[in-house]
Amino acid sequence: MVGNTGVDKGEPSLRRQVTLFGATIYGIGNILGAGIYALIGEVVGITGNLSWFAFIIAAAIGILTGISYAELSAMYPKSAAEFVYVERAFRVRLLSFMVGWVVIFSGLFTAATVALSFAGYLIALLGIQETYALAGMSIALIAALSVINYIGIKESTQANIVFTLIEAAGLVVIIAVALPYLGSVDYLALPAQVPFTAVFAAVALIFFAYIGFEDIANISEEVKSPERVLPRAIIYSVAITTVLYCLTSVAVISILPFDVIASVPDPLNAVATAAMGPAGGVVMSIVALFATANTVFITLIVTSRMIYGMSRDGAFPRSLGRISPKRGTPTVSIILVMLVTVGMVFFQDLTFVANATVFAILIAFAFVNLSLIVLRRREPTTRRPFRASPSVGTVPVTALLGAGVCVGLLFTFEPLIVATQGIIIVVGIVIYCLLGRKAQQASQRRARQGS
């Protein structure tokens, strides 16, 4: 059962040092991250001047699940959030393990690929040869951020705040320089021969730009007053980033035609250069470094906490849940995440990774929404500091809609993405059979010994 974490008395625990501001910044930093900086060109290429509307649709879909996370995170403020929610609701260890597994794998895949994106920006900015630099710089970034992750959550939060403010400032600059251009285009125009339904077809890709709010729940055990802070941080982060995304999409299409934006590899740099000259492009390249580094950083943090939480509940070997007495961070899981991420730096197709990540997260989101529906019936008397509304009987409408939309979006992906996720799930089942059951039996033995 999830309620038994298997933590012995006297063992060190994670330290609660993250405030509402820090938790909200975690969400904003991870949502902004690489999504808007890397994918705005492709989004505009699909939706043209209606890109701002596509972001609103994606935000609306995201907030449905965000509200479910808000209620569940306040009820169960634990690391390995998705695993905990599914375990409490369905009480099937293989199912909760697989949901946790796809979240972990998507995090590892994303961290490695966005690290390569960081290296690409840095190589272009420095004008050096790419032969070995791409992998070398990616690995150096992963290692450096893992060291900060190990040092402590307080230091990690401080670094995240700096990174997030810089990447948000980059979008604010784009919005500001676009003010003289506002009203110069038709903001309802689509690319030639593209139907209005293309806006909805692009939502699955755009959803990658909103992934991140759920990671707030995975630092629950390091948040002060989590029952009060977590729901607010989740909702605040989605609301703030939606405003920034919509204004940024309006800004870029006001400065450059959407077909030009879609044709360049670094659309925000091109927009900044068109509005401010070469210096603008340099500034945006520097900002993009912070944005991509921040995505890698937060992903490393929350993935290590996911592994930590699952190990403490017996889903992974207990050794992965060891905490540094001096630093108060999950040392072994941090090292494991760093090593596996370094080994995955050769996956370089960001669009493929974005779609694969969204597919995995949609699976997790669907189960989170379903978990809330089940728990409303299974645990009606459990204290709920935040409650999703409206409800029909015991069923929260937002969770029902969120689950339906997430399942529906799964059918919009290409067969290659589906096959890739299928392979990941099969690998997860093998790992569960090899390690999960043994770890669970060990956890149950410790629980009997402690009783």
VOGU-3710 file (C-alpha; in Angstrom, 3 decimals, decimal comma):
1> mvgntgvdkg> 0,000/0,000/0,000  1,173/3,489/-0,720  0,705/4,638/2,806  3,709/2,550/3,843  6,819/4,155/2,441  9,132/1,703/4,098  11,213/4,492/5,665  12,886/3,409/8,888  12,896/5,646/11,907  16,067/7,681/12,009
11> epslrrqvtl> 16,578/7,558/8,237  17,155/10,932/6,586  14,245/12,376/4,644  13,764/14,972/1,933  13,817/18,541/3,211  10,792/20,836/2,892  12,368/24,035/1,574  10,237/24,953/-1,472  7,700/27,788/-1,041  4,652/28,657/-3,150
21> fgatiygign> 6,796/30,988/-5,241  9,457/28,316/-5,730  6,915/25,629/-6,645  5,172/27,937/-9,111  8,510/28,808/-10,695  9,260/25,087/-11,025  6,062/24,711/-13,016  6,584/27,818/-15,142  10,211/26,950/-15,856  9,398/23,430/-16,939
31> ilgagiyali> 6,365/24,423/-19,012  8,207/27,218/-20,837  11,420/25,259/-21,165  12,226/23,938/-24,593  8,634/23,780/-25,825  8,007/27,328/-27,013  11,627/27,914/-27,990  11,949/24,757/-30,066  8,443/24,108/-31,404  6,944/27,522/-32,148
41> gevvgitgnl> 8,097/27,261/-35,766  6,364/23,968/-36,412  3,225/25,108/-34,574  3,009/28,250/-36,691  3,681/26,185/-39,814  0,592/24,075/-39,085  -1,776/26,706/-37,703  -0,523/29,938/-39,310  -1,784/33,110/-37,652  -4,241/31,068/-35,578
51> swfafiiaaa> -1,403/29,633/-33,494  -2,502/31,697/-30,494  -5,874/29,927/-30,538  -4,209/26,522/-30,708  -2,271/27,393/-27,542  -5,509/28,321/-25,785  -7,062/24,964/-26,718  -4,002/23,094/-25,467  -4,097/25,107/-22,225  -7,780/24,305/-21,712
61> igiltgisya> -7,037/20,604/-22,145  -4,083/20,862/-19,803  -5,984/22,632/-17,044  -8,596/19,841/-16,958  -5,880/17,444/-15,845  -4,168/20,175/-13,829  -7,252/20,440/-11,624  -7,113/16,678/-11,013  -3,457/16,982/-10,030  -4,399/19,871/-7,732
71> elsamypksa> -6,909/17,774/-5,768  -4,778/14,626/-5,669  -1,515/16,356/-4,790  -3,194/18,054/-1,815  -4,602/14,679/-0,683  -1,359/12,739/-1,141  1,665/15,095/-1,146  4,246/12,448/-2,040  7,035/11,959/-4,549  6,227/9,622/-7,471
81> aefvyveraf> 2,866/11,359/-7,703  1,319/9,501/-10,656  2,393/6,160/-9,214  0,855/7,043/-5,840  -2,477/8,197/-7,298  -2,945/5,140/-9,513  -1,900/2,803/-6,691  -4,383/4,350/-4,270  -7,194/4,223/-6,811  -6,778/0,873/-8,556
91> rvrllsfmvg> -4,578/-1,094/-6,112  -2,912/-2,975/-8,957  0,859/-2,734/-8,569  1,693/-3,565/-12,192  -0,618/-0,802/-13,420  0,761/1,846/-11,066  4,309/0,711/-11,875  3,718/1,065/-15,615  2,276/4,569/-15,240  5,313/5,565/-13,177
101> wvvifsglft> 7,596/3,867/-15,682  6,319/5,744/-18,744  6,659/9,025/-16,814  10,257/8,183/-15,855  11,197/7,106/-19,360  9,686/10,171/-20,991  11,652/12,307/-18,520  14,934/10,592/-19,343  14,290/10,830/-23,077  13,349/14,503/-22,858
111> aatvalsfag> 16,338/15,460/-20,688  18,802/13,822/-23,064  17,308/15,327/-26,209  16,897/18,831/-24,837  20,506/18,648/-23,598  21,475/18,117/-27,240  19,367/21,130/-28,161  21,304/23,172/-25,583  24,592/21,977/-27,080  23,413/22,909/-30,565
121> yliallgiqe> 22,617/26,464/-29,463  25,979/26,766/-27,708  27,938/25,427/-30,677  26,205/27,878/-33,022  26,781/30,761/-30,615  30,494/29,983/-30,177  31,034/29,066/-33,837  33,001/25,903/-33,088  33,218/22,593/-34,933  30,409/20,136/-34,173
131> tyalagmsia> 32,269/16,811/-34,597  32,467/15,779/-30,946  31,256/18,962/-29,298  27,538/18,145/-29,464  27,734/15,005/-27,334  30,490/16,435/-25,124  28,598/19,604/-24,236  25,381/17,676/-23,677  27,085/15,325/-21,257  28,826/18,205/-19,476
141> liaalsviny> 25,481/19,975/-19,001  23,791/16,852/-17,628  26,676/16,243/-15,218  26,809/19,846/-14,000  23,062/20,048/-13,388  23,108/16,668/-11,635  25,709/18,044/-9,226  23,413/20,964/-8,368  20,547/18,499/-7,998  22,656/16,549/-5,496
151> igikestqan> 23,789/19,600/-3,525  20,264/20,336/-2,321  16,709/21,293/-3,169  17,212/24,819/-1,841  20,134/25,432/-4,182  18,287/23,736/-7,043  15,277/25,979/-6,479  17,439/29,096/-6,469  19,086/28,073/-9,746  15,695/27,275/-11,254
161> ivftlieaag> 14,349/30,701/-10,295  17,253/32,410/-12,072  16,908/30,242/-15,187  13,129/30,681/-15,332  13,243/34,459/-14,966  15,740/34,643/-17,834  13,722/32,424/-20,179  10,505/34,275/-19,316  12,312/37,570/-19,920  13,219/36,341/-23,404
171> lvviiavalp> 9,534/35,915/-24,257  8,702/39,290/-22,715  11,352/40,880/-24,970  9,750/39,281/-28,047  6,327/40,539/-26,936  7,663/44,039/-26,259  9,460/44,466/-29,598  6,328/43,288/-31,398  4,143/46,101/-30,032  4,729/48,406/-33,050
181> ylgsvdylal> 3,773/45,531/-35,377  0,468/44,620/-33,726  -2,540/44,752/-36,052  -0,407/44,355/-39,163  -1,725/40,880/-40,045  -4,943/38,877/-40,071  -4,795/36,878/-36,831  -7,339/34,369/-38,148  -5,416/33,411/-41,297  -4,460/29,788/-41,870
191> paqvpftavf> -1,826/28,456/-44,305  -3,141/27,955/-47,845  -5,443/24,965/-48,333  -5,293/24,144/-44,620  -8,700/23,567/-42,948  -9,650/25,035/-39,599  -9,463/21,536/-38,098  -5,665/21,749/-38,465  -5,716/23,836/-35,292  -7,061/20,842/-33,383
201> aavaliffay> -4,708/18,442/-35,175  -1,766/20,504/-33,903  -2,915/20,366/-30,291  -1,133/17,064/-29,577  2,191/18,620/-30,603  1,449/21,883/-28,819  0,649/19,920/-25,680  4,409/19,288/-25,363  4,749/22,988/-24,615  2,416/22,592/-21,611
211> igfedianis> 3,957/19,489/-20,083  5,612/20,411/-16,796  2,867/21,501/-14,414  2,480/17,867/-13,314  6,106/17,788/-12,181  5,252/20,124/-9,316  3,485/17,169/-7,683  6,693/15,130/-7,804  8,535/17,511/-5,474  5,672/17,318/-2,954
221> eevkspervl> 7,877/16,014/-0,158  10,149/19,049/-0,499  7,356/21,669/-0,507  6,349/23,613/2,587  2,633/23,265/3,466  2,049/21,058/0,374  -1,724/20,742/0,882  -2,072/24,480/0,432  0,830/25,224/-1,925  0,620/22,462/-4,543
231> praiiysvai> -2,869/23,172/-5,967  -2,124/26,884/-6,218  1,272/26,355/-7,839  -0,185/24,019/-10,482  -2,997/26,401/-11,456  -0,812/29,535/-11,311  1,889/27,996/-13,521  -0,571/26,954/-16,250  -2,319/30,342/-16,208  0,897/32,391/-16,383
241> ttvlycltsv> 2,448/30,323/-19,170  -0,762/30,404/-21,207  -0,690/34,203/-21,197  2,984/34,202/-22,221  2,423/31,620/-24,970  -0,549/33,406/-26,507  1,147/36,804/-26,465  4,352/35,314/-27,891  2,523/33,579/-30,738  0,747/36,826/-31,620
251> avisilpfdv> 4,071/38,660/-31,435  6,031/36,385/-33,762  3,399/36,326/-36,513  3,096/40,114/-36,269  6,816/40,546/-36,964  7,381/37,850/-39,616  5,034/35,953/-41,983  4,111/32,529/-40,671  5,655/30,753/-43,659  9,012/32,378/-42,899
261> iasvpdplna> 8,790/31,446/-39,211  8,024/27,857/-40,138  10,993/27,617/-42,506  13,812/28,607/-40,129  15,445/26,325/-37,519  15,511/29,020/-34,818  12,260/30,997/-35,211  12,528/33,177/-32,088  16,073/34,149/-33,058  14,854/35,060/-36,537
271> vataamgpag> 12,026/37,154/-35,114  14,366/38,948/-32,683  16,866/39,601/-35,477  14,147/41,011/-37,746  12,930/43,359/-35,002  16,212/44,305/-33,285  19,018/43,457/-35,692  21,848/40,894/-35,205  22,141/41,737/-31,513  18,584/40,512/-30,998
281> gvvmsivalf> 19,457/37,108/-32,403  22,462/36,811/-30,086  20,331/37,734/-27,070  17,721/35,109/-27,942  20,419/32,476/-28,455  21,673/33,137/-24,940  18,146/33,021/-23,550  17,549/29,742/-25,387  20,579/28,297/-23,603  18,967/29,035/-20,250
291> atantvfitl> 15,583/27,758/-21,427  16,892/24,410/-22,647  19,213/24,025/-19,640  16,290/24,695/-17,320  14,170/22,001/-18,947  16,991/19,500/-18,537  17,527/20,627/-14,936  13,919/20,311/-13,794  13,469/17,025/-15,637  16,519/15,568/-13,885
301> ivtsrmiygm> 15,144/16,704/-10,513  11,612/15,367/-10,892  12,682/12,101/-12,546  15,059/11,362/-9,684  12,217/12,064/-7,222  9,925/9,763/-9,165  12,436/6,917/-8,858  13,035/7,787/-5,194  9,320/7,712/-4,381  8,709/4,424/-6,189
311> srdgafprsl> 11,686/2,782/-4,477  10,484/3,898/-1,048  7,147/2,244/-1,815  8,725/-1,023/-2,933  8,297/-0,674/-6,688  12,066/-0,342/-7,221  14,970/-1,686/-5,129  15,230/0,090/-1,785  18,787/1,237/-2,527  17,435/3,712/-5,108
321> grispkrgtp> 15,651/5,569/-2,305  18,742/6,324/-0,223  19,035/9,951/0,875  22,212/11,835/1,642  22,143/12,683/5,370  24,146/15,841/4,678  22,333/17,097/1,576  18,835/15,689/2,061  18,658/14,600/-1,585  18,120/11,103/-3,112
331> tvsiilvmlv> 21,737/10,451/-4,050  21,469/7,063/-5,762  18,476/7,981/-7,920  20,184/11,250/-8,942  23,272/9,329/-10,067  21,182/6,728/-11,899  19,168/9,382/-13,743  22,379/11,190/-14,723  24,021/8,030/-16,092  20,998/6,841/-18,072
341> tvgmvffqdl> 20,387/10,328/-19,485  24,021/10,554/-20,590  23,579/7,236/-22,362  20,568/8,576/-24,284  22,166/11,723/-25,722  22,276/10,245/-29,219  18,519/10,667/-29,794  18,450/13,935/-31,723  14,997/14,307/-33,305  13,244/16,847/-31,055
351> tfvanatvfa> 9,894/16,603/-32,854  9,876/12,820/-32,521  10,815/13,069/-28,850  8,143/15,738/-28,301  5,475/13,465/-29,748  6,756/10,373/-27,921  6,840/12,322/-24,665  3,336/13,694/-25,140  2,017/10,204/-25,921  3,508/8,870/-22,675
361> iliafafvnl> 2,280/11,797/-20,616  -1,227/11,517/-22,086  -1,330/7,923/-20,838  -0,315/9,106/-17,375  -2,779/12,023/-17,477  -5,639/9,709/-18,439  -4,908/7,474/-15,450  -4,534/10,446/-13,099  -7,985/11,700/-14,108  -9,465/8,216/-13,774
371> slivlrrrep> -7,782/7,870/-10,378  -9,542/10,973/-9,119  -12,905/9,629/-10,328  -12,310/6,273/-8,610  -11,045/7,837/-5,374  -14,104/10,075/-5,090  -16,105/6,849/-4,711  -13,515/4,727/-2,903  -12,378/7,309/-0,352  -15,246/9,788/-0,006
381> ttrrpfrasp> -14,285/10,797/3,553  -10,601/11,482/2,853  -9,699/15,084/3,575  -9,507/17,179/0,395  -7,868/20,603/0,959  -8,638/21,346/-2,720  -11,678/19,932/-4,484  -12,227/19,837/-8,234  -15,618/21,159/-9,290  -18,257/20,943/-10,663
391> svgtvpvtal> -19,302/17,355/-9,975  -22,196/15,177/-11,055  -22,849/12,965/-8,073  -19,393/11,813/-7,035  -17,877/12,276/-10,509  -15,765/15,415/-11,045  -16,673/16,767/-14,486  -13,193/18,157/-15,181  -11,588/14,762/-14,525  -14,100/12,995/-16,766
401> lgagvcvgll> -13,491/15,468/-19,590  -9,741/15,349/-19,001  -9,642/11,563/-19,225  -11,775/11,561/-22,375  -9,681/14,176/-24,137  -6,403/12,486/-23,226  -7,605/9,125/-24,533  -8,940/10,782/-27,681  -5,623/12,514/-28,378  -3,805/9,166/-28,200
411> ftfeplivat> -5,486/8,233/-31,505  -3,944/11,219/-33,311  -0,359/9,893/-33,210  1,556/8,159/-35,972  2,080/4,377/-35,780  5,821/4,828/-35,140  5,119/6,783/-31,957  2,617/4,171/-30,787  5,076/1,353/-31,553  7,865/3,141/-29,695
421> qgiiivvgiv> 5,706/3,552/-26,613  4,679/-0,095/-26,897  8,332/-1,132/-26,759  8,878/1,108/-23,721  5,935/-0,518/-21,958  7,212/-4,036/-22,741  10,633/-3,093/-21,335  8,884/-1,749/-18,243  6,997/-5,025/-17,748  10,274/-6,949/-17,972
431> iycllgrkaq> 11,885/-4,649/-15,404  8,861/-5,026/-13,143  9,098/-8,797/-13,327  12,839/-8,760/-12,621  12,987/-6,118/-9,916  9,575/-4,828/-8,900  8,198/-7,944/-7,257  11,397/-8,628/-5,315  11,486/-5,038/-4,095  7,824/-5,205/-3,099
441> qasqrrarqg> 8,367/-8,437/-1,151  11,327/-6,870/0,651  9,208/-3,825/1,504  6,433/-6,040/2,878  8,930/-7,980/5,016  10,244/-4,718/6,484  6,679/-3,597/7,199  5,941/-6,872/9,061  9,162/-6,576/11,022  8,313/-3,015/12,020
451> s> 4,803/-3,880/13,171
//
